[in-house]
Amino acid sequence: KTLSEILLEELENEDLYNIFFQVFFSHAYLTYKLGSFRHGSFNIYSFLVSMEEHDNIKLKLGEDKFVLNKVKFICKLFNYRRSEIMGMSNKVVNYSNLENPTYDMYIFFKSIFSERKRIIKNPIANRGRSKCILYLLTLRS
């Protein structure tokens, strides 16, 4: 399932934390390792989320180490057809922002915002929803 579909399910706060941490870590890792790489479609439709239970997952970024506990979902970034990196052009992309490393995160939050009504209207998903996520999803444009 994509992250878009997973957000419609009933999730515990810890599941949301682990999922969003993996998304943010993916962005940080790509920026750290590849510098000017931009995904171009870094949104809730470009993450494949599989159900895999792990006691913990250890992640490392430079000298920083992170541990996620009680992980039930693994996020994998896909859909690289609009991606770019400095020095290599992508003929599919009409506009990109290679100078701004946070532009992909802007696209990610914009995709959550654009789906807020669909996610909030789902009564099953709202039962286990974190107050922080609900607040994010109810912001007015």
Secondary structure, 3 states (H helix, E strand, C coil): CEHHHHCCCCCCHHHHHHHHHHHHHHHHHHHHHHCCCECCCCCCCCEEEEEEEEEEEEEEECCEEEEEEEEEEEEEECCCCCCEECCECCCCCCCCCCCCCCHHHHHHHHHHHHCHHHHHHCHHHHHCCCHHHHHHHHCCC
